[in-house]
Amino acid sequence: MQGNGEAYLQGEWKQDDVPMQKQLLNYSLHRFNFTCDSVYIEIDSYAKVNSGMDSCMNKGAWKEYVRGTYHQTNDTLRIRGNFCNADFTLKKQAGCFRSGPYDGSFKISKQADSTVQFSSTSNVIPVNLHLIKRTICVPKPI
């Protein structure tokens, strides 16, 4: 059976902007969907400088997707999963952008019932999220 996960995280969370995003050459906005102990992530990336093939970079805006599980210990959220296609099926290791395993660690600061901040251990820009839709975990067979 699927694990219960963290009750306060259950639902859809969205990042609307990043601090000083107009001054940054590139940045990403995140959308998290926590369902029991599973997580689905959409990463919208933006770049003012084209550092790859334009067919991939889509004039400076592209999306990446991650499907995985998470576990919280004290104030640290650990997400392990894989980069996926838009329908969250496993992505082949070819083509544009990242593929294969995703392993992320975040320090969580809970601001209120409907806002949280994730501080990545690999990025200095905080991910400020607000709750879009609350859900309740109903564990499913794996």
Order of alpha helices (4+ residues) and beta strands (2+ residues): beta-beta-beta-alpha-beta-beta-beta-beta-beta
